[in-house]
């Protein structure tokens, strides 16, 4: 009786196994079909295609919109709310001869000259949103509008009157020097350059490539300084100094026009510094009291119109099981 029951149990198990075998085969076939379907659908997605083309065990893609936001922050770090202090020592001068009418005809009474030195200017920059486009060899081109919002500076003006011939008897020579305050006119400029991207185990480095370029800033004197200039000329308006013949309006208009033409300055290279963008992995993890070491090595970096792809090879090493506490 017992032998009969054992035989029946073995037979029943064998029949169950035989019935389960086709089910397992069908599930495996369905899995393969779903896998092939997924591969077909994924193959039609350009983002997936680009990601798979990078190789490596791990691929991180940074969308262009995010990259623009990141580089916008970088641009702000460079040129937003930055105060420039530029030593200029730029000179502006003008002179002309002054003629007077006499009973002998028109004579040259002397030469009136004005020299202005703009020593240095300080200005505050404000960056607008940049325009970022992809370039060759893993570079991103950047056009960054920058507004020079306000600025001021220091200047020295020197007046001189040199009498000629007979006029020197009644028109004495004189010189006047005044220290003045200048200002920088607000203008918008476009700073163009690029970022060279390179990959490391834990970061993407954006190395700035902004070539040296000159920018023309336009300057003027403050209203108070122009008033001081005119007052200094009026002080010479005396009979024995020929002040009435100096024509200050003409001189000051020419000097102001020259200041508005501006001067060329170069942005300091120290403004542009490398920036590391986080793109790494934690190199050690603990799972169920066992330490897992991750060995992350850069595989490739590719910048495309779709994304900036950072691929890495990852190897793991599982540490030994810790000994139980006594």
For each residue, the residues with C-beta under 8 A, 3 or more apart:
1: 4 5
2: 5 6
3: 6 7
4: 1 7 8
5: 1 2 8 9
6: 2 3 9 10
7: 3 4 10 11
8: 4 5 11 12
9: 5 6 12 13
10: 6 7 13 14
11: 7 8 14 15
12: 8 9 15 16
13: 9 10 16 17
14: 10 11 17 18
15: 11 12 18 19
16: 12 13 19 20
17: 13 14 20 21
18: 14 15 21
19: 15 16 22 23
20: 16 17 23 24
21: 17 18 24 25
22: 19 25 26
23: 19 20 26 27
24: 20 21 27 28
25: 21 22 28 29
26: 22 23 29 30
27: 23 24 30 31
28: 24 25 31 32
29: 25 26 32 33
30: 26 27 33 34
31: 27 28 34 35
32: 28 29 35 36
33: 29 30 36 37
34: 30 31 37 38
35: 31 32 38 39
36: 32 33 39 40
37: 33 34 40 41
38: 34 35 41 42
39: 35 36 42 43
40: 36 37 43 44
41: 37 38 44 45
42: 38 39 45 48 49
43: 39 40 48 49
44: 40 41
45: 41 42 48 49
46: 49 50 306
47: 50 51 61 306 307
48: 42 43 45 51 52
49: 42 43 45 46 52 53
50: 46 47 53 54 61 304 306 307 309
51: 47 48 54 59 61 309
52: 48 49 59
53: 49 50
54: 50 51 59 299 300 302 309 311
55: 299 300 311
56: 59 299 300 311 312 313
57: 299 312 313 314
58: 281 296 311 312 313 314
59: 51 52 54 56 309 310 311 312
60: 279 309 310 311
61: 47 50 51 306 307 308 309 310
62: 66 67 70 204 279 307 308 310
63: 66 67 307
64: 67 68 132 134 305 306 307
65: 68 69
66: 62 63 69 70
67: 62 63 64 70 71 132 140 308
68: 64 65 71 72 130 132
69: 65 66 72 73
70: 62 66 67 73 74 277
71: 67 68 74 75 130 132 140 142 195 206
72: 68 69 75 76 129 130
73: 69 70 76 77
74: 70 71 77 78 195 206 275
75: 71 72 78 79 80 127 130 142 144
76: 72 73 79 80 81 127
77: 73 74 80 275
78: 74 75 82 127 144 208 271 272 273
79: 75 76 82 125 127 144 146 191 271
80: 75 76 77 125 126 127
81: 76 124 125 126
82: 78 79 124 125 271
83: 122 123 124 125
84: 121 122 123 124 125 151 267 268
85: 120 122
86: 120 121 122 123 265
87: 119 120
88: 118 119 120 121 153 263 265
89: 117 118 119 120
90: 117 118 263
91: 115 116 117 118
92: 115 116 117 118 255 258 259
93: 113 114 115 116
94: 113 114 251 254 255 258
95: 111 112 113 114
96: 111 112 250 251
97: 108 110 111 112
98: 108 109 110 111 112 242 245 246 247
99: 106 107 108 109
100: 106 107 109 167 242 245
101: 105 106
102: 105 106 107
103:
104: 107
105: 101 102
106: 99 100 101 102
107: 99 100 102 104 164 165 166 167
108: 97 98 99 111 164 165 167
109: 98 99 100 163 164 167 171 242 245
110: 97 98 161 162 163 164 167 168 171 173 242
111: 95 96 97 98 108 161 162 164
112: 95 96 97 98 159 160 161 246 247 251
113: 93 94 95 159 160 161 162
114: 93 94 95 157 158 159 160 251 255
115: 91 92 93 157 158 160
116: 91 92 93 155 156 157 158 255 259
117: 89 90 91 92 155 156 157 158
118: 88 89 90 91 92 121 153 154 155 182 219 259 263
119: 87 88 89 153 154 155 156
120: 85 86 87 88 89 153 154
121: 84 86 88 118 151 152 153 182 184 217 219
122: 83 84 85 86 151 152 153 184
123: 83 84 86 148 149 150 151 152 184 217
124: 81 82 83 84 148 149 150 151
125: 79 80 81 82 83 84 146 147 148 149
126: 80 81 146 147 149
127: 75 76 78 79 80 130 144 145 146 147
128: 144 145 146 147 188
129: 72 145
130: 68 71 72 75 127 142 143 144 145
131: 142 143 144
132: 64 67 68 71 140 141 142
133: 140 141
134: 64 139 140 141 303 304 305
135: 139 140 141 194
136: 139
137: 196
138: 196 197 198 301 302 303
139: 134 135 136 194 195 196 197 209 303
140: 67 71 132 133 134 135 194 195 197 206 303
141: 132 133 134 135 192 193 194
142: 71 75 130 131 132 192 193 194 195
143: 130 131 190 191 192
144: 75 78 79 127 128 130 131 190 191 192 193
145: 127 128 129 130 188 189 190 191
146: 79 125 126 127 128 188 189 190 191
147: 125 126 127 128 186 187 188 189
148: 123 124 125 151 184 186 187 188 189 217
149: 123 124 125 126 186
150: 123 124 184 186
151: 84 121 122 123 124 148 183 184 217
152: 121 122 123 181 182 183 184 222
153: 88 118 119 120 121 122 181 182 183 184 219
154: 118 119 120 179 180 181 182
155: 116 117 118 119 179 180 181 182 221 225
156: 116 117 119 177 178 179 180
157: 114 115 116 117 177 178 180 229 232
158: 114 115 116 117 175 176 177
159: 112 113 114 174 175 176 177 232 233 236
160: 112 113 114 115 173 174 175 176
161: 110 111 112 113 171 173 174 175 236 241 242 246
162: 110 111 113 173
163: 109 110 167 168 171 172 173 242
164: 107 108 109 110 111 167 168
165: 107 108 168
166: 107 169
167: 100 107 108 109 110 163 164 170 171 242
168: 110 163 164 165 171 172 173
169: 166
170: 167 239 240 242
171: 109 110 161 163 167 168 240 241 242 245
172: 163 168 240 241
173: 110 160 161 162 163 168
174: 159 160 161 236 241
175: 158 159 160 161
176: 158 159 160 232 235 236
177: 156 157 158 159
178: 156 157 228 229 232
179: 154 155 156
180: 154 155 156 157 221 222 225 228 229
181: 152 153 154 155 221 222 224 225
182: 118 121 152 153 154 155 219 220 221 222 225 259
183: 151 152 153 219 220 221 222
184: 121 122 123 148 150 151 152 153 217 218 219
185: 217 218 219 220 260
186: 147 148 149 150
187: 147 148 217 218
188: 128 145 146 147 148
189: 145 146 147 148 215
190: 143 144 145 146
191: 79 143 144 145 146 210 213 267
192: 141 142 143 144 210 213
193: 141 142 144 208 209 210 211 272
194: 135 139 140 141 142 208 209 210
195: 71 74 139 140 142 206 207 208 209
196: 137 138 139 206 207 209
197: 138 139 140 204 205 206 207 301 303 308
198: 138 204 205 207 301
199: 204 205 279 298 300 301 310 312
200: 203 204 205 276 280 298
201: 280 296 297 298 312
202: 278 279 280 281 296
203: 200 276 277 278 279 280
204: 62 197 198 199 200 276 277 278 279 301 308 310
205: 197 198 199 200 274 275 276 277
206: 71 74 140 195 196 197 274 275 276 277
207: 195 196 197 198 274
208: 78 193 194 195 272 273 274 275
209: 139 193 194 195 196
210: 191 192 193 194 213 272
211: 193
212: 266 269
213: 191 192 210 266 267
214: 264 265 266
215: 189 264 265 266 267
216: 262 263 264 265
217: 121 123 148 151 184 185 187 262 263 265
218: 184 185 187 259 260 261 262
219: 118 121 153 182 183 184 185 259 260 262 263
220: 182 183 185 256 259 260
221: 155 180 181 182 183 225 226 229 256 259
222: 152 180 181 182 183 225 226
223: 226 227
224: 181 227 228
225: 155 180 181 182 221 222 228 229
226: 221 222 223 229 230 252 256
227: 223 224 230 231
228: 178 180 224 225 231 232
229: 157 178 180 221 225 226 232 233 252
230: 226 227 233 234 248 252
231: 227 228 234 235
232: 157 159 176 178 228 229 235 236
233: 159 229 230 236 237 243 246 248
234: 230 231 237 243 248
235: 176 231 232 243
236: 159 161 174 176 232 233 241 242 243 246
237: 233 234 241 243 244 246
238: 241 243
239: 170
240: 170 171 172
241: 161 171 172 174 236 237 238
242: 98 100 109 110 161 163 167 170 171 236 245 246
243: 233 234 235 236 237 238 246
244: 237
245: 98 100 109 171 242
246: 98 112 161 233 236 237 242 243 251
247: 98 112 250 251
248: 230 233 234 251 252
249: 252 253
250: 96 247 253 254
251: 94 96 112 114 246 247 248 254 255
252: 226 229 230 248 249 255 256
253: 249 250 256 257
254: 94 250 251 257 258
255: 92 94 114 116 251 252 258 259
256: 220 221 226 252 253 259 260
257: 253 254 260 261
258: 92 94 254 255 261
259: 92 116 118 182 218 219 220 221 255 256 262
260: 185 218 219 220 256 257
261: 218 257 258
262: 216 217 218 219 259
263: 88 90 118 216 217 219
264: 214 215 216
265: 86 88 214 215 216 217
266: 212 213 214 215
267: 84 191 213 215 271
268: 84 271
269: 212 272
270: 273
271: 78 79 82 267 268
272: 78 193 208 210 269
273: 78 208 270
274: 205 206 207 208
275: 74 77 205 206 208
276: 200 203 204 205 206
277: 70 203 204 205 206
278: 202 203 204
279: 60 62 199 202 203 204 310
280: 200 201 202 203 296
281: 58 202 294 296 312 314
282: 285 294
283: 293 294 295 296
284: 291 292 293 294
285: 282 291 292 294
286: 289 290 291 292
287: 290 292
288:
289: 286 321 322
290: 286 287 318 319 320 321 322
291: 284 285 286 318 319
292: 284 285 286 287 316 317 318 319
293: 283 284 316 317 319
294: 281 282 283 284 285 314 315 316
295: 283 314 315 316 317
296: 58 201 202 280 281 283 312 313 314
297: 201 312 313 315
298: 199 200 201 301 310 311 312
299: 54 55 56 57 311 312 313
300: 54 55 56 199 309 311
301: 138 197 198 199 204 298 308 309 310 311
302: 54 138 308 309 311
303: 134 138 139 140 197 308 309
304: 50 134 307 308 309
305: 64 134
306: 46 47 50 61 64
307: 47 50 61 62 63 64 304
308: 61 62 67 197 204 301 302 303 304
309: 50 51 54 59 60 61 300 301 302 303 304
310: 59 60 61 62 199 204 279 298 301
311: 54 55 56 58 59 60 298 299 300 301 302
312: 56 57 58 59 199 201 281 296 297 298 299
313: 56 57 58 296 297 299
314: 57 58 281 294 295 296
315: 294 295 297
316: 292 293 294 295
317: 292 293 295
318: 290 291 292
319: 290 291 292 293
320: 290
321: 289 290
322: 289 290
323:
324:
325:
326:
